[in-house]
Amino acid sequence: MKIESGCAPMVAAVHDLSCVGRCALTVVIPALAAMGIQPVPLPTAVLSTHTGGYNGMAVRDLSGFMPECIEHWKTLGIRFSAVYSGYLADVGQVDTVRKLIEWQKQVSDALAVVDPVMGDGGKLYSAMPKEMPEHMLKLCSGADVITPNLTEASLMLGIPYPDGPMKTDELISMLERFEAKAAVLTSVTLTDGRHVNACRIRDTGEIYLCAYERIPVHFPGTGDLFASVLTGEMLRGSAPQEAMRLATAFLERTIAESHGCGAPVREGVQLERALKYLLDGSAQNMRAEIERIK
């Protein structure tokens, strides 16, 4: 659904709220808003801090609140342009998101974007239920767009996490196993030395690569920010591969500038400095090229 003049579409943003550390809803909300979209948060959990680099955080699972919130929305007749989910705290929340997507598909043909936030570095997050990958795969299978990183893709497909750079045919094989209309796989290193994000369009079988310069630092929340910009750009009317290009360019620049300012890594990227690129459209001019490989 493309944004029309004077219209701010609403997106149901199903993510956790980490109070300290830029990730999840604290990056999703400002990024979407900067792109002219109204984010409507549906929090899956509330944490005093995110889990990367902090200890002893306070956590509240909101599994009971989520369906109550959705039922209230139904009485209001709310129509979303997209349902965009991220970190889910419990397997029961997967079914809640599935039902939300089904409802919005019926009333507004909403775009369904699933970022299956479950792990990184080849491992499932410590607090994540062991059975989450199989449930998340089912949610992803019915989505329009999914944005797993390499760890999450491996977990959902039940295959070993690559212990080194991937061959192009291995990347293609992984992408082709997903049933979503568009699968965007992030943070892949190829045997030719390139770092790429990759997109496969199911209906056409087309596969696109978007290379980026890897900065030697790992900020939390960059996957959330990537998926948010991709979602916003698709609502602006771009195809998934073009939305991937913009999101890749924006993240590359944001990470580089955040690394350069010397801020503590665990606080996340300096989003406040980077939002201007989404506000004034200059992100469209950032250099990032798409290569079609199939």
N, C-alpha and C positions, 0 to 999 in steps of 0.2 A: 504494500500500500504506500503510495507516494504522498509526501506532504503537499497539500494544496496551499495556495496563497492565503495567508491570514489564519491558517488552521494549525493548531498545535496538537498533534496526535498524542494519545496516552499510551504508555507502555507499562504493563504490569511487570515490575522488576522484583523477581523472587530470589532474594539473596540474603545472606546474614548481614548483621550490623556489628562491625567491630569498631568500638568507640575510639580507640587509639591505633594509629597505623592506617595509611591510605590503602584501602582495599575494599572489595565488596561494595556495599551501598554508599560508602563515603567517596568512592570514585565513580560508581555507576550513575548516581543522581546528578552530580555536576556535569559529567561528560554528556549525558543525554540532553540535559537542559541547555547546555551551550550549543547543541546542534538543533535547537528549536523544537524539542520533544519534551512532553510532560512525563516525568517518571512517577509512577505510583508504586511505592514500595510495599512489598509483602514480605516482611522479615521472617526468615526461617529460624534464626537464633540471634540472641544478643550476647556479645562478648565484651568484656572490659578492654581487651586489646586483641589484636590478631594473634595467631599462634606461632608466627615465625620470628623468633628473636626475643619473645617475652615469655615469662614463666608465671605460674600461679594465677592465671586469669580467672575472673568470674564468668560463668556461662549460664544462660537460660535458653533451653530448647522451647521453641514456640509452636511445636506441632499441634497443640490444642487450639491455639489462636487462629492458625491459618484457615482451616475450613469455616470457622465462624466469621472471619473477615470476608471470605468469598461469598458466603450466604448473604451477608449484608449487601455486598456489591450487587448481587442478583436482584435484590428488592429495589435497587436504585436504577436497574437497567443499564449499567455501565458497559460501554463497548470500547475495547482496547484495539489499537492498531497492531500491537504485538504483545506476546507473552514471552518474557526473557528470563530464564532461570539460571542460577549459578549454584553456589554451595547449598547442599541440602543436608541437614543435620541427622536425618534418620531415614530409613528405607520407607517408612510410612509416608513421608513427605513426597516421595516420588509419585505415589498414586494421587496425592492432593494436586500436584502440578499437572499431572495427566488430565485430571478432571477439569481443571481450570482451562487448559488448552482446548479440550473438547467443547466446553461451553462457549468459549470465545470463537472457535472455528464456526460454530453454528450461528452465532449472532452477528459476527463481523468479519469472518474469514481472516482472523488475525494471523500475522506472521508468528511462527513458533521457533524461537531460538533457544537452544540448550547448550550451556557451557557446563560440561560435566566435571565440575571442580571436585577432585578426589585425591590427587596426589601429585608428586613431582620427584625428579631425580630417580625414577624407577621404583618408587615406593608409594604405597597407599598412606595417606595421612594417618597418624597414630590414633586419632579420635574417630576415624571413619569406620563404620561397620564393615566387616569383611565381605559381606554379601552385597554391598552397595554396587560394585561394578556390573553385576548381572542385571540388577534392577535399573541402573542408569542406562545400560545398553537398550533396554526396552523403551525407555523414555526417548532416547536419541533416535530410535528407529522410526518414530512417528513425527519427528521434528522436520521443519523446513531447512534449518541450518544448525549445525553443531560445530563447536570449536574446541575439541580436546587438544591438550598437549600430548607429546609422545608417550608420556607415562600413562595418562588416562586412556589413550587409545589402546595401548598394550594391555592394560588391565581389563578393559571392556571386552576385547577380543580374545582374552585368555592366551596370549602369546608372550614369549620372553621379551623383556625390555632390551632394545638394541644396546650392546655393550661397546659400540663404536659407531662411526659414520655409516649411514645407510646408502645402499645402491639405489639408483632411481627406480629400478623395477621392484625393489622391496617396498619402497614408498608407495608406488602405484598399487601394488597388491594389498597393502594395508588400507588405503583409501577406498578401494573397490569393495571392501567387506562391509562398509557401512551403508545402511539403507536410507539415511536421511537424504532429502532432496539435494542438499549441498553439504559436503563435509570439508571443514577447514581445519587442517592439522598444523599446529604451531610448534616452533622450536625444534626443527629438524636440521641435523648436520649431514650433508652429503659427502660421499667419498671424494668428490672433487674439491672439497674444502669449503663449499658455500654453506651458509646458514640461511634456511628458507622457511617460509610458511607456504603451505600447499592447499589447493582447493580442488575438489572434484565435484562436477555437476552430474548428478545421477542420470538424468534423462538423456543427455547427449554423450556422456562418457568423457567429456573434456576435462583435462587436468591442467591446472595452472600453478606455476611457482612464482613466488615473490621473494627475492633475496634481500637480505639486510646485513648491516655491519654489526657483528656481535660485540657489545661492550662488556668488559670483564667484571661484571657486577650483577648480582641477582636481587632485584627489588621485589618485595611482595606486592601483590595486587596488579601486576602488569598484565596477567591474563584476563582479569576482570575488565581492565581498561581497554584492552584490545577488543574483546567481545562487545563492549559497550559502543565503541566507535564503529565497529562493523555493523551492529544493529542499527545505529542511528543513520549510517550512510545508506543502508538498504531501504530504510523508510524514506530517505530522500530520493529514492528511485534507482539506485545503482544495483547492478547485478552482483552476486556474491563475490566473484573474483575481483571486481573493481572496488568493492567495499573492503576486501582483504588488502588491496593495494594501499588504500588510504589509511587503514588501521595500522598497517606495517610501517608506513612512513611516519605517522604520528608517534607511534611508540619508539621508533628508532631515535627520533629527534628528542622526545621527552626524556628517554633514558640517558642519552648522551649529556643533555643539559643538567639533569639531576646528578649524574655522576661527577660532572665538572664542578658543581657548587660545593661538594664535600659534605653534604648533609648525611646524617646517620642512615644507613641502608634500611634498617628495620622500620623506619618511619615511612618508607615508600617513596615513590617518585614525587617530585615537586610539581604536582598537578596545578597548583595555583598559578604557577608561571606559564604553564603550557596551554591552559584553557583558551587563551587568546587565539591560538591557531585554529581552534574549532569555531570560535565566535566570528572571526572575520573571514573565514574561508581560506586562509593562507595555507592550510594543510593540503588543499587541493594542488598546490604548486610544489609540495615536497617531492623530492626525487625518489621514486620507487617504481620499478618496472616489472611488468608481468610477462612471464615466459610460458607459452603454451607448449606442453610436452606430449600431449595426446589428444 
